Amino acid sequence: MSIFKKLTILFIISFILMTVIGLWIDNINSKRVDNFAKEKYLKVIDDIFKNIENKNYLDSLISKNSLEKVNFLDENNLETIYSQNSAFTDISILKYKSSNIYILKIKYLDESYIFKALDEESFNDKTILNVLVFLDIFALLIMFLFIIKLLSPLKTITKELKAFANGNLSTRIDIKSNDEIGTLAKSFNNMASSLENSIKTREELLRDIGHELRTPIAKGKFAIEKIDDFSQKELLKKIFQDLEKLTNELIELEKLNISKLNLTIFSAETLVLESLGKLYLEDESKVDIEIFEDFKIEADLDYLSIALKNLIDNALKYAISFPIIIKVDKNQISILNSGEKLSKEFEYYLKPFTQELIQRDGFGLGLSIVKKILDKHNFQLLYSYENHYNIFKIVL
């Protein structure tokens, strides 16, 4: 999970918690305000009852407590805070929902009074508390957006790093901030420039070596044709063929370190047929293909077919009986040949210039090339020995 997803989840959890706490505080505060208003207006009502016959005092009491006589009352959206009924009196304190307006209903004998009261002090306290809760939530949102903006260059860095890892050596990070992220971007750009120059130097050296080696080999092969002694001629031919093969394998191995993959989508069956085409088999009966479940592969067909071709070639060289088996099933391709189990650990043969003592030809670069190609694709190469069969398995 990316750091941005983690921060988003953390923000959502914090936002929900703060909202719940804010609503809980608002509910508690509303009850506190209502209880305070109830106590306050019960004293007012008691004072009214005591002086109900004194009209002048009653008017001053109404004015003092900011009460307003109401002739008509819309009882919709009203909730009762307090109610008391007796033989001679009925008292009710009501409140309009989501407001600070209270209604005092007083009935004494046959007389009824309805007063409207606006409790501004309690309303102001509640408003301030709600504003503070809102500011906390707003501050949390601002902090989240600030952190996301601060870390957003990491997306650019990650994208450019992936591009560089996939072979785009010219990629650079365009971030010029003066913080640690800017320092990281600058360090990457310096490293990328150094590696690009190094790889370009290796490419040039590789081309020069290939040219310098192939030219004398070609001249040597041409000169061999002038030798009359057949045995010496065949021996020298074999030496030059081996030297040419070694040169090609070394160049191919080095190319893998600097080349960029040309990714396409193809079927496993296409890969098998392409690999067999590179082998130029004289006897196709030596290979048995079993496709149980074909599947799609996203890879460099040319390089991956070279890897599979090398595995098939090795299986053919070491098989004590034929056919060898190429099995395709569920995102893996297996090469099976009957023969002796490898004498050393499999990892030993993945290093350049390592091979079995009984190997008939080659220089021990085949599996090393296979391993490099598969590593470049993030695929796996596994080995096992079952029922007298060596099994080399490519897991894609």
ABEGO torsion letter per residue (X at the ends): XBAAAAAAAAAAAAAAAAAAAAAAAAAAAAAAAAAAAAAAAAAAAAAAAAAAABAAAAAAAAAAAGBBBBABBBABGBBBABBBBBAABBBBBBBBBGBABBBBBBBBEABBBBBBBBBAAAAAAAAAAAAAAAAAAAAAAAAAAAAAAAAAAAAAAAAAAAAAAAGBAABBBBBABABAAAAAAAAAAAAAAAAAAAAAAAAAAAAAAAAAAAAAAAAAAAAAAABABAAAAAAAAAAAAAAAAAAAAAAAAAAAAABBBBBBBBBAAAAAAAAAAAAGBABAAABBBBBABBBBBBBBAAAAAAAAAAAAAAAAAABABOBBBBBBBGGBBBBBBBEBBBABBAAAAABBGBBBAABABEAGAAAAAAAAAAAAAGBBBBBBBBGGBBBBBBBX
